[in-house]
């Protein structure tokens, strides 16, 4: 049993790193969510508000689902991204869900880094398996070992909101389906947030203004700006303490500069179809070599944080709070907090800019969208409450009323209805405790680590735009990069055969890439692109491209 669990963990690690399936999308999206700039603040307690009367129906879902308290569902997953407010504390949003549905929830939650191993042990022993849980193993394993319940029939019979949502969002529905065409898991949907809250390069606008510099676009312009940040004392303290660029995610964060050369090395980790639909391994290209040479130059001149391999969210917060960081990378929604930190450390005029994506002549500007789906949430084959579980999921996941609880929180506290539409309150948009908007919502149980939806269209799409509130600065930044956002990971779920091949090849490929590319950037390994590309081919990267091509063609219906 121990060996079986070990192999399962190894298998999961391979899968999450490679990114052939929804599991990688889960890893990428959750990683980026997990680095939310909490800043160590605690939200001020909201005023008490009257609870609204529960309606009899919620978009086809009969409420309450059961008589109050007659059924308790066991839910397991990772805990709240806002650590001070654990889901096990019965947060206000979930109290309201319980009041309206009648279903009690027994939460079994742990930190994301600890959840997988603990849940895999539970699945191996088969003891006290939750009714609903975040899947900690690859989908194929869960299907073959009959750990999870197929959802198509349950949805058809008991979940009208989910059924309608999947019909209205066919591409996201296809991303959720397994290699056999069936639906076994629901995923969070992020297609709305990807436009209103893009992830990109952030740069100190006031430092640019002070030094008389324009916003950089080309790689040469980025080099010149970062060099000026290092040499011309933009923080004005008379010390050479500026850190021109402090990324995170190791060399993969730096690789996002490959956007300038038409590469997709961040979310898509370097596997992407060209305009003709032919999938390429982008790390084998001349453009990737040009990028690595450029990054090596920046690192050699001290323009990249020398500790970039080990930087965490806390490191970046600390650097910004000391008025030392000139550029980094994050979600647009974090700009308000970065502005606040910089103004406390520097001056009332300090501020950050979501830069346009870097761009070299001959290429199209691009930022990769995150998502479109994240995580795999399933119902156990062992659950005695499958009908109640899918009806509960139908309510929180795809009903308009349930989605409002997940995305807007509690009426009168975190949102008010204005002309028939929800609008966030100042408690969210300008929190007196100093929390960013996402963590204010998480502090009461919204923006959860359970399955939830921020869609690009329809009634489940209102949160991302509303979160910008009356912030014209953020709205303008979102609008100017909107046309430059491109999909990431356009690949279908792998077949068992594809997964078997990939599991044998990817550890060697990833291990070699991680060590060699990092060495190229730091100068510890001389840049020899011919040897690098030849070795990757010998390790089987071209076979991986063949599999990716098959997955792409399945997704687009070729």
C-alpha positions as CSV (number, residue, x, y, z in Angstrom):
1,X,0.0,0.0,0.0
2,X,2.8,2.4,0.8
3,X,4.4,1.8,-2.6
4,X,1.1,2.3,-4.3
5,X,0.6,5.6,-2.5
6,X,4.2,6.7,-3.4
7,X,3.7,5.9,-7.1
8,X,0.4,7.7,-7.1
9,X,2.1,10.8,-5.6
10,X,4.9,10.6,-8.2
11,X,2.3,10.2,-11.0
12,X,0.4,13.2,-9.8
13,X,3.6,15.3,-9.6
14,X,4.5,14.5,-13.2
15,X,1.0,15.3,-14.3
16,X,0.7,18.6,-12.6
17,X,4.1,19.8,-13.8
18,X,3.7,18.8,-17.4
19,X,0.3,20.4,-17.8
20,X,-1.4,17.9,-20.3
21,X,-4.7,18.0,-18.4
22,X,-6.9,19.9,-16.1
23,X,-4.6,19.0,-13.3
24,X,-2.0,21.4,-14.5
25,X,-4.6,24.1,-15.0
26,X,-5.5,23.5,-11.4
27,X,-1.9,23.8,-10.4
28,X,-1.3,26.9,-12.3
29,X,-4.5,28.7,-11.3
30,X,-4.2,27.7,-7.7
31,X,-0.6,28.6,-7.5
32,X,-1.4,32.1,-8.7
33,X,-4.4,32.4,-6.4
34,X,-2.3,31.2,-3.5
35,X,0.1,34.1,-3.8
36,X,-2.5,36.7,-3.1
37,X,-1.0,39.7,-1.5
38,X,-2.6,39.4,2.0
39,X,0.0,41.8,3.5
40,X,-0.6,40.5,6.9
41,X,-3.7,42.6,7.4
42,X,-6.9,41.6,9.1
43,X,-10.3,42.8,7.8
44,X,-12.3,45.0,10.0
45,X,-15.4,43.2,11.3
46,X,-18.4,44.1,9.2
47,X,-21.6,45.4,10.7
48,X,-24.4,42.9,11.4
49,X,-26.9,42.7,8.6
50,X,-30.4,41.3,8.3
51,X,-30.5,37.9,6.5
52,X,-32.8,38.0,3.5
53,X,-35.6,35.5,3.2
54,X,-34.6,32.4,1.3
55,X,-36.5,31.9,-1.9
56,X,-38.4,28.7,-2.6
57,X,-36.4,28.1,-5.8
58,X,-33.0,29.1,-7.2
59,X,-32.9,28.8,-10.9
60,X,-34.6,25.4,-11.0
61,X,-33.1,24.2,-7.7
62,X,-35.7,23.4,-5.1
63,X,-34.9,25.0,-1.8
64,X,-34.3,23.8,0.8
65,X,-32.7,20.7,-0.6
66,X,-33.4,18.8,2.6
67,X,-35.1,19.6,5.9
68,X,-32.7,21.8,7.9
69,X,-29.9,19.7,9.3
70,X,-31.3,16.3,8.3
71,X,-28.3,15.6,6.1
72,X,-24.6,16.4,6.5
73,X,-22.3,16.2,3.5
74,X,-18.6,15.5,4.1
75,X,-16.4,17.9,2.0
76,X,-12.6,17.6,1.6
77,X,-10.3,20.0,-0.1
78,X,-7.7,22.7,0.4
79,X,-8.5,25.4,2.9
80,X,-9.3,29.1,2.3
81,X,-6.6,31.0,0.5
82,X,-7.0,33.6,3.2
83,X,-5.4,31.7,6.0
84,X,-6.9,33.5,9.0
85,X,-10.4,32.4,8.0
86,X,-10.5,28.6,7.7
87,X,-13.6,27.1,6.1
88,X,-13.9,24.9,9.2
89,X,-14.9,28.1,11.1
90,X,-18.3,28.1,9.4
91,X,-17.8,31.4,7.7
92,X,-20.8,33.7,7.0
93,X,-21.2,32.7,3.3
94,X,-21.4,29.1,4.2
95,X,-23.7,29.7,7.1
96,X,-26.0,31.3,4.6
97,X,-25.6,28.4,2.1
98,X,-26.6,26.0,4.9
99,X,-29.6,28.1,5.9
100,X,-30.9,28.2,2.3
101,X,-30.2,24.6,1.3
102,X,-30.8,22.9,4.7
103,X,-27.6,20.9,4.1
104,X,-24.9,20.9,6.7
105,X,-21.2,20.6,5.7
106,X,-18.5,18.8,7.6
107,X,-15.3,20.5,6.4
108,X,-12.1,18.5,6.1
109,X,-9.7,21.1,4.8
110,X,-5.9,21.5,4.9
111,X,-3.2,23.7,3.3
112,X,-2.9,23.1,-0.4
113,X,0.6,21.7,0.0
114,X,-0.6,19.1,2.6
115,X,-3.9,18.1,1.2
116,X,-2.9,15.7,-1.6
117,X,-0.9,13.2,0.5
118,X,-3.5,13.1,3.2
119,X,-6.4,12.6,0.8
120,X,-4.6,9.9,-1.2
121,X,-4.1,7.9,2.0
122,X,-7.8,8.1,2.7
123,X,-8.6,6.9,-0.8
124,X,-6.2,4.0,-0.6
125,X,-7.7,2.8,2.7
126,X,-11.2,3.5,1.7
127,X,-12.1,4.8,5.1
128,X,-14.2,7.9,5.8
129,X,-14.1,9.0,2.2
130,X,-15.8,12.3,1.8
131,X,-19.0,12.8,-0.2
132,X,-17.4,15.6,-2.3
133,X,-13.7,16.2,-2.6
134,X,-11.0,17.9,-4.6
135,X,-9.4,15.2,-6.6
136,X,-5.8,14.6,-5.5
137,X,-4.8,12.1,-8.1
138,X,-5.0,12.1,-11.9
139,X,-8.5,11.6,-13.4
140,X,-7.6,8.4,-15.2
141,X,-6.6,6.7,-11.9
142,X,-9.7,7.8,-10.2
143,X,-11.9,6.5,-13.0
144,X,-10.1,3.2,-13.4
145,X,-10.2,2.5,-9.7
146,X,-13.9,3.5,-9.5
147,X,-13.2,6.1,-6.8
148,X,-15.6,8.6,-8.2
149,X,-19.2,8.8,-9.5
150,X,-19.9,9.7,-13.2
151,X,-21.9,12.9,-13.2
152,X,-23.7,13.0,-16.5
153,X,-26.8,11.1,-15.3
154,X,-26.9,12.9,-12.0
155,X,-26.7,16.3,-13.7
156,X,-29.4,15.3,-16.2
157,X,-31.8,14.3,-13.4
158,X,-31.0,16.7,-10.5
159,X,-28.8,19.6,-11.6
160,X,-30.6,21.9,-14.1
161,X,-28.3,24.8,-13.5
162,X,-25.2,22.8,-14.2
163,X,-26.8,21.3,-17.2
164,X,-27.6,24.7,-18.6
165,X,-24.2,26.2,-17.8
166,X,-22.4,23.3,-19.6
167,X,-24.6,23.8,-22.6
168,X,-24.0,27.5,-22.7
169,X,-20.2,27.1,-22.3
170,X,-19.2,24.2,-24.6
171,X,-15.5,24.8,-24.6
172,X,-15.2,24.8,-20.9
173,X,-17.5,21.8,-20.7
174,X,-15.1,20.0,-23.1
175,X,-12.2,20.9,-21.0
176,X,-13.9,19.2,-18.0
177,X,-14.7,15.9,-19.8
178,X,-12.5,12.9,-19.5
179,X,-10.8,11.0,-22.4
180,X,-13.9,8.8,-22.7
181,X,-16.2,11.8,-23.3
182,X,-17.9,11.5,-19.9
183,X,-18.0,14.0,-17.1
184,X,-16.6,12.9,-13.8
185,X,-15.6,16.2,-12.2
186,X,-16.6,19.8,-12.1
187,X,-14.0,22.5,-12.4
188,X,-13.9,26.1,-11.3
189,X,-14.4,28.4,-14.4
190,X,-12.3,31.6,-14.7
191,X,-13.1,32.9,-18.2
192,X,-14.5,36.1,-16.8
193,X,-11.6,37.0,-14.6
194,X,-9.1,36.4,-17.3
195,X,-10.1,39.6,-19.1
196,X,-10.9,41.8,-16.1
197,X,-8.0,40.6,-13.9
198,X,-5.2,39.7,-16.3
199,X,-1.8,38.5,-15.1
200,X,1.2,40.4,-16.5
201,X,4.2,42.5,-15.9
202,X,3.9,45.3,-13.3
203,X,6.2,48.3,-13.2
204,X,6.6,51.4,-11.1
205,X,5.0,54.2,-13.1
206,X,6.4,56.9,-10.7
207,X,9.9,55.6,-11.2
208,X,9.5,55.8,-15.0
209,X,8.2,59.4,-14.6
210,X,11.0,60.4,-12.2
211,X,13.7,59.2,-14.6
212,X,12.0,60.6,-17.7
213,X,11.4,57.1,-19.2
214,X,8.6,55.7,-21.4
215,X,6.8,52.5,-20.6
216,X,9.1,49.8,-22.1
217,X,7.8,47.5,-24.9
218,X,10.7,45.8,-26.7
219,X,13.3,43.7,-24.9
220,X,15.9,46.4,-25.5
221,X,13.6,49.0,-23.9
222,X,13.0,46.7,-20.9
223,X,16.8,46.3,-20.6
224,X,17.3,50.1,-20.7
225,X,14.6,50.8,-18.1
226,X,15.8,48.1,-15.7
227,X,19.4,49.4,-16.1
228,X,18.2,52.9,-15.2
229,X,16.3,51.6,-12.2
230,X,19.6,50.0,-11.0
231,X,21.9,52.9,-11.7
232,X,19.9,56.1,-11.3
233,X,18.5,55.8,-7.7
234,X,14.8,56.1,-8.5
235,X,13.8,55.6,-4.9
236,X,16.0,58.6,-4.0
237,X,17.6,57.3,-0.8
238,X,21.2,57.7,-2.1
239,X,21.9,53.9,-1.9
240,X,22.3,51.4,-4.6
241,X,19.6,49.2,-3.1
242,X,17.1,49.0,-6.0
243,X,16.0,45.6,-7.3
244,X,15.1,46.3,-10.9
245,X,13.1,43.2,-11.5
246,X,11.9,40.7,-8.9
247,X,10.0,37.8,-10.4
248,X,8.6,34.7,-8.9
249,X,8.1,31.1,-10.1
250,X,11.8,30.8,-10.8
251,X,13.0,30.8,-14.4
252,X,9.4,30.2,-15.5
253,X,8.5,33.7,-14.3
254,X,11.4,35.2,-16.3
255,X,10.3,33.1,-19.3
256,X,7.2,35.2,-19.6
257,X,9.4,37.7,-21.4
258,X,9.2,35.2,-24.2
259,X,5.8,36.7,-25.0
260,X,7.7,39.4,-26.8
261,X,8.9,36.7,-29.3
262,X,5.6,35.0,-29.7
263,X,6.3,32.2,-27.1
264,X,3.9,30.8,-24.6
265,X,6.3,29.7,-21.8
266,X,4.4,30.6,-18.7
267,X,0.9,29.0,-18.4
268,X,1.4,26.9,-21.4
269,X,4.9,25.9,-20.4
270,X,6.1,26.0,-24.0
271,X,3.7,23.7,-25.8
272,X,1.4,25.6,-28.2
273,X,-0.1,25.4,-31.6
274,X,1.0,27.9,-34.3
275,X,-1.4,29.7,-36.6
276,X,-1.6,26.6,-38.8
277,X,-2.6,24.4,-35.9
278,X,0.8,22.7,-35.6
279,X,1.9,22.2,-32.0
280,X,5.5,23.3,-31.3
281,X,7.9,22.7,-28.4
282,X,8.7,26.3,-28.1
283,X,11.8,25.8,-25.9
284,X,13.5,24.2,-29.0
285,X,13.1,27.4,-31.1
286,X,15.6,30.1,-32.0
287,X,13.3,32.6,-30.3
288,X,13.8,30.7,-27.0
289,X,17.6,30.9,-27.5
290,X,17.3,34.6,-28.0
291,X,15.3,35.0,-24.9
292,X,17.8,33.0,-22.8
293,X,20.7,35.0,-24.1
294,X,18.9,38.2,-23.2
295,X,18.0,36.9,-19.7
296,X,21.6,35.9,-19.1
297,X,22.7,39.5,-20.0
298,X,20.2,41.0,-17.5
299,X,21.2,38.6,-14.7
300,X,24.9,39.2,-15.3
301,X,24.4,42.9,-14.9
302,X,22.4,42.6,-11.7
303,X,19.1,43.7,-13.3
304,X,17.3,40.5,-12.1
305,X,17.0,39.8,-8.4
306,X,19.9,37.4,-7.8
307,X,17.7,35.3,-5.5
308,X,15.0,34.9,-8.1
309,X,14.9,31.1,-7.7
310,X,13.8,31.3,-4.1
311,X,11.5,34.4,-4.1
312,X,8.1,34.0,-2.6
313,X,5.1,36.3,-2.3
314,X,6.3,37.5,1.1
315,X,9.7,38.4,-0.5
316,X,8.0,40.6,-3.0
317,X,5.8,42.3,-0.5
318,X,8.8,43.0,1.7
319,X,10.7,44.5,-1.2
320,X,7.8,46.7,-2.3
321,X,7.3,47.8,1.3
322,X,11.0,48.9,1.4
323,X,10.6,50.9,-1.8
324,X,13.2,48.7,-3.6
325,X,11.3,46.8,-6.3
326,X,11.0,48.4,-9.7
327,X,9.1,45.7,-11.6
328,X,7.5,42.3,-10.9
329,X,4.5,40.3,-12.2
330,X,1.1,39.8,-10.8
331,X,-2.7,40.1,-11.3
332,X,-4.1,43.5,-12.1
333,X,-6.4,43.3,-9.0
334,X,-3.2,43.5,-6.8
335,X,-2.3,46.9,-8.2
336,X,-4.3,48.7,-5.5
337,X,-2.4,47.0,-2.7
338,X,1.0,47.5,-4.4
339,X,0.1,51.2,-4.8
340,X,-0.8,51.4,-1.1
341,X,2.5,49.7,0.0
342,X,4.6,51.9,-2.2
343,X,2.9,55.1,-1.1
344,X,3.5,54.2,2.5
345,X,7.1,53.5,1.8
346,X,7.8,56.4,-0.7
347,X,5.4,59.2,-1.5
348,X,1.7,59.8,-2.1
349,X,2.5,59.8,-5.9
350,X,3.9,56.3,-6.0
351,X,2.0,53.9,-8.2
352,X,2.2,50.8,-10.3
353,X,1.3,50.1,-14.0
354,X,0.2,46.9,-15.6
355,X,2.6,47.1,-18.6
356,X,1.6,46.3,-22.1
357,X,3.1,42.9,-23.0
358,X,6.6,43.1,-24.3
359,X,6.8,43.0,-28.0
360,X,9.5,42.5,-30.6
361,X,9.0,43.6,-34.3
362,X,7.3,40.9,-36.4
363,X,5.3,39.4,-33.5
364,X,1.9,39.9,-32.0
365,X,1.5,41.2,-28.5
366,X,0.2,38.6,-26.0
367,X,-0.6,37.8,-22.4
368,X,-1.8,34.3,-21.7
369,X,-5.1,34.0,-20.0
370,X,-5.2,31.9,-16.8
371,X,-7.7,29.1,-16.6
372,X,-10.2,28.6,-18.3
373,X,-10.9,25.8,-15.8
374,X,-9.2,25.0,-12.5
375,X,-9.3,21.9,-10.3
376,X,-11.3,18.7,-10.3
377,X,-14.1,18.4,-7.8
378,X,-15.8,15.0,-7.6
379,X,-18.5,12.9,-5.8
380,X,-17.3,9.7,-4.2
381,X,-18.6,6.4,-5.4
382,X,-19.0,5.5,-1.7
383,X,-21.3,8.5,-0.9
384,X,-24.7,7.6,0.4
385,X,-25.9,11.1,-0.6
386,X,-25.1,11.4,-4.3
387,X,-28.4,13.1,-5.2
388,X,-28.1,15.6,-2.4
389,X,-24.4,16.2,-3.3
390,X,-25.1,17.1,-6.9
391,X,-28.1,19.2,-6.0
392,X,-25.9,21.1,-3.4
393,X,-23.3,21.6,-6.1
394,X,-25.9,22.7,-8.6
395,X,-26.8,25.5,-6.1
396,X,-23.4,26.8,-5.2
397,X,-21.8,26.2,-8.6
398,X,-24.3,27.2,-11.3
399,X,-27.4,28.8,-9.8
400,X,-27.4,32.6,-10.0
401,X,-28.3,32.9,-6.3
402,X,-25.6,30.5,-5.2
403,X,-23.0,32.1,-7.5
404,X,-23.8,35.5,-6.0
405,X,-22.9,34.1,-2.6
406,X,-19.7,32.7,-3.9
407,X,-18.6,35.8,-5.8
408,X,-20.3,38.7,-4.0
409,X,-20.7,37.4,-0.5
410,X,-23.3,38.7,1.9
411,X,-25.8,41.4,0.9
412,X,-25.5,44.5,3.0
413,X,-22.0,43.6,4.0
414,X,-19.9,43.0,0.9
415,X,-22.5,44.0,-1.8
416,X,-25.7,45.9,-2.3
417,X,-28.3,45.5,-5.1
418,X,-28.3,48.7,-7.2
419,X,-30.8,48.9,-10.1
420,X,-31.2,45.2,-9.9
421,X,-27.5,44.3,-10.1
422,X,-25.0,43.5,-7.3
423,X,-22.3,46.1,-6.6
424,X,-19.5,45.6,-4.1
425,X,-19.5,47.9,-1.1
426,X,-16.6,50.1,0.1
427,X,-15.9,47.4,2.7
428,X,-14.6,45.3,-0.3
429,X,-13.2,48.0,-2.6
430,X,-11.6,50.1,0.0
431,X,-11.3,47.9,3.1
432,X,-10.7,49.7,6.4
433,X,-8.4,46.9,7.5
434,X,-6.2,47.2,4.5
435,X,-7.0,43.9,2.8
436,X,-7.2,43.6,-1.0
437,X,-10.7,42.9,-2.4
438,X,-10.2,39.2,-3.0
439,X,-9.1,38.5,0.6
440,X,-11.9,40.6,2.0
441,X,-14.3,38.3,0.2
442,X,-12.4,35.2,1.3
443,X,-12.5,36.4,4.9
444,X,-16.2,35.7,4.9
445,X,-16.1,32.6,2.8
446,X,-16.6,34.0,-0.8
447,X,-14.0,33.5,-3.6
448,X,-13.7,30.0,-2.2
449,X,-11.4,27.0,-2.9
450,X,-14.5,25.0,-3.7
451,X,-15.8,24.8,-7.3
452,X,-17.2,28.2,-8.4
453,X,-17.7,30.2,-11.5
454,X,-16.6,33.5,-12.9
455,X,-17.9,33.2,-16.4
456,X,-17.2,35.4,-19.4
457,X,-20.9,35.9,-20.2
458,X,-24.3,35.4,-18.7
459,X,-25.6,35.8,-15.1
460,X,-22.5,34.2,-13.6
461,X,-20.2,36.7,-15.1
462,X,-20.9,39.9,-13.0
463,X,-18.2,39.6,-10.3
464,X,-14.9,40.4,-12.2
465,X,-16.0,43.7,-13.7
466,X,-17.8,44.7,-10.5
467,X,-14.6,44.1,-8.5
468,X,-13.0,47.0,-10.4
469,X,-15.7,49.1,-9.0
470,X,-15.1,52.8,-9.8
471,X,-11.4,52.2,-10.2
472,X,-10.9,53.9,-13.6
473,X,-7.2,53.3,-13.4
474,X,-7.6,49.5,-13.2
475,X,-10.5,49.5,-15.7
476,X,-8.4,51.3,-18.3
477,X,-5.5,48.9,-17.8
478,X,-7.7,45.9,-18.2
479,X,-9.2,47.4,-21.4
480,X,-5.9,48.2,-23.1
481,X,-4.7,44.6,-22.9
482,X,-8.0,42.9,-23.5
483,X,-7.4,42.3,-27.2
484,X,-4.0,40.9,-26.5
485,X,-5.2,38.0,-24.3
486,X,-4.8,34.5,-25.7
487,X,-5.9,31.1,-24.5
488,X,-3.5,28.9,-22.8
489,X,-3.1,25.1,-22.8
490,X,-5.6,24.4,-25.7
491,X,-5.5,20.6,-25.2
492,X,-8.1,18.0,-24.4
493,X,-7.9,15.5,-21.6
494,X,-5.2,12.8,-22.3
495,X,-6.1,9.2,-23.0
496,X,-4.7,6.4,-20.8
497,X,-2.1,5.6,-23.5
498,X,-1.0,9.2,-23.8
499,X,-0.6,9.5,-20.0
500,X,1.5,6.3,-19.8
501,X,3.9,7.6,-22.5
502,X,4.1,11.0,-20.9
503,X,4.7,9.6,-17.5
504,X,7.8,7.8,-18.7
505,X,9.3,10.7,-20.6
506,X,8.4,13.9,-18.7
507,X,10.6,13.5,-15.5
508,X,13.7,13.4,-17.6
509,X,12.7,16.2,-19.9
510,X,11.6,18.5,-17.0
511,X,14.6,17.7,-14.9
512,X,17.0,18.5,-17.7
513,X,15.2,21.7,-18.7
514,X,14.9,23.1,-15.2
515,X,18.6,22.6,-14.4
516,X,19.9,23.7,-17.8
517,X,17.8,26.8,-18.5
518,X,18.4,28.0,-14.9
519,X,22.1,27.5,-15.5
520,X,22.0,29.3,-18.8
521,X,20.4,32.4,-17.2
522,X,22.8,32.5,-14.2
523,X,25.8,31.7,-16.2
524,X,26.6,28.5,-14.3
525,X,26.1,26.6,-17.6
526,X,27.6,28.0,-20.9
527,X,24.8,28.5,-23.4
528,X,25.1,25.7,-26.0
529,X,21.8,25.7,-27.8
530,X,22.7,22.9,-30.2
531,X,23.5,20.5,-27.3
532,X,20.4,21.7,-25.4
533,X,17.9,21.0,-28.2
534,X,19.6,17.7,-29.2
535,X,19.4,16.4,-25.6
536,X,15.7,17.3,-25.3
537,X,15.0,15.4,-28.5
538,X,17.0,12.4,-27.2
539,X,14.9,12.6,-24.1
540,X,11.7,12.3,-26.2
541,X,10.3,15.8,-26.4
542,X,9.2,15.3,-30.0
543,X,7.0,12.4,-28.8
544,X,5.4,14.7,-26.3
545,X,4.7,17.2,-29.1
546,X,3.0,14.3,-31.1
547,X,0.7,13.6,-28.1
548,X,0.0,17.3,-27.6
549,X,-1.0,17.5,-31.3
550,X,-3.5,14.7,-30.8
551,X,-4.9,16.4,-27.8
552,X,-5.3,19.7,-29.6
553,X,-7.1,18.1,-32.5
554,X,-9.5,16.4,-30.2
555,X,-10.3,19.6,-28.4
556,X,-11.0,21.6,-31.6
557,X,-12.8,18.6,-33.2
558,X,-10.5,17.8,-36.0
